[in-house]
Amino acid sequence: MATVSTIIVVVAGIIALFIVLTITNILQAGSKKAHTRSMADILGVDPKKATYDDVEKLSRKETMQLFIAASTPDFKALNGEFKARLLSGGVLGKSSELFTHHVFPTGWITVHTKWIGKAFKPASDSSGHGYNLFEEKTKSGTRILRLRKIDTNLAPSKIARDNKNSFQINYSRYNKGTVHSMRDEIRKINDNLYIGMGYMGPGGGSANPAPFALIGKPSPWVGPDKS
């Protein structure tokens, strides 16, 4: 009986800690309302020349402000395979990183995988599909995995309360488990740099997004791996 009670107390403590950290992470992002700060003001550099490092140095609050200030991408410009990197994300940044690299690829723990990109293929002016890219280390070297298929569309942001469109990514049609609830939004900083925000229902939904960036020019579309 004592063992059962101990387990209940431990589980309750873990849940309480997760709730506290989630609330803290949400508060660290600050307001999601429209504001008047420009990308140049937030970044401290000309946004046309901004790089990943310029965004990575920002606080979580500033990263959210940058996402709000960034522009709606040309939907058809997001076409091909883009390199991607996570951005620092508050108190839950490390746990988000571990999930993205080592659980997100397959739903199981994969020690030798790393999320490295996203691919898109427009089907119209405002809808399309795609997948995620992962690098897996093997005994003979590395290989690229093209998994986690997605649907894409152009629609008003559910993260920023600014009545502006984002490039939307929806995982629900092709994925189960926690990834079924995953959504991403992408906005443009310059032709070689896009800022994204991703979230899942169990982690606080659109109130608690994790930031990432798409970097550089895309390489040609290859297509997802056959399951």
Protein Blocks (a to p, Z undefined) as FASTA:
>chain_A
ZZmmmmmmmmmmmmmmmmmmmmmmmmmnopabdcfbdfklmnopafklgcfklmmmpcfk
lmmmmmmmpccddfklmgcjdddddddebjklmmmmmmmmmmmmnopacfkbccfbdcdd
dfbfkbccdddddddddfklcadddehiadddddddfkbcghpacddddfklmpgcjllm
pccddddfblmbccdddddfknopjmlccddddedjddddfbjcdZZ
